[in-house]
Amino acid sequence: MARLYDLDADVLLLGVDHGSNTSLHLAEYRRPAPPRQRCGAAVLTGDGGREWVWWDDVRLDEEDFARLGTDLETTGAVRLGPVGDGTGRLMRQRAAVDFAVDWLARNRRTEES
């Protein structure tokens, strides 16, 4: 996602709203002091086995992305148009992420990790 941001890539949502816009997760990483959680997964070891590894990461939560996206659309940064029987949403990823960082700071309360 960060590479797409650096390239100022386009994001095209086809037939879905911003609740499915995974680019907005980058804003969660970029907001000041994001809430964190402990994560774990089995990873392959050099000898072909598996080992459970733990790490701390940003807690991702797309629950309010649809509302965030509605507010983003009011800025004119999103072009809407018909695509088949659905709606397409086209935007610059950098503009969406920058807006989302500010939006999250205003609309999500700071939580302890």
N, C-alpha and C positions, 0 to 999 in steps of 0.2 A: 504494500500500500504506500509506503514512504517513497518508493521509487516512482510510482505513478504520480504521486504528489509533486515530486521534484520535476517530472516531465510535464506537469500541468495537463495530465491526460483528461480525456472526456469520460464521464460515467453515463451509461445508458441503462435505464431501468425499463424493461419491457413488460407491461401488464401487471406490475407490482408497484406498491408505494414505497416510501422511504423506510418503512419498517423492515424492508429486505435490503437496504443499502449498506452493505458491509464496509464501504469506504468510511462511513461515519464512525466505525470503531477506531480508526486512526485518531480521531478527535479525542476519544477517551484516553488514549495514550498521551496525547499532547496537552491535556488540561493540567493545570497546576495541582499537585498532590492528589492524584487519582486514588480512589480506594483500591486496595490490593487484596488478593486472596492467595491461599496456598493451593498449588496445582500439582498433580502427579500423573505419571504415565509410565507404561512399560516401554523401555527402549532396547534396541538390539545392542548387544555387547560385541566386542571384537571377535570373540570365539563363537559367535552365532547364538548365544543364549540371550536371555532377557533379564533386565534388571529394572526395578521400580525406582524412578528418580522423582524427587520433589523439587519445586522451585516456587518463588513468589512472583506473581504477575499481576497486571492490572485486571480488576474485575470488570468484565464486559457485560453490558446490559442494554439490549436494544429495545426495551419496553417503551421508551418514549421517542424512538426514532421517527415514528409516523407523525407525531405532533411537531417534532423538530423540523421534519421535512415540509410540513404545511407552512410553518413560519418561514423556512428557506424559500419556498415558492413565492411568497408575498414580496420578496426582494427583487424578483425578476431574474434571478440567477438560473432558473430552471425553465427550459423550453418544453412545453407540453404539446403533444400532438397525437392524433390517432395512428395506431399501428394495428392493422387487422381489426379485430373486435375489441382491442384493448387500448390503453393509453401508454405512450412512450414519454419518458422524462429524461431529458438530456441536460447535463450540466458539466462544468469544469470541476474536476475533483478538488483542486486547490481552493476554489471559492467555497465549495460545500464544506470542506474540512475546516477552513478558517472560520466560517460562520458557525459551525457546530461547536468549535472550541469555546467561542464566546457564549453561545446559547447554553451549553452545558454549565458554564460558570454561573450563569444567571438563574438557571432553572432546576439544577440538581443540587440538593443540599450536600454539603461536605460530610462524608461518613468516615468513621474510623475503619482502619483495615482489620 
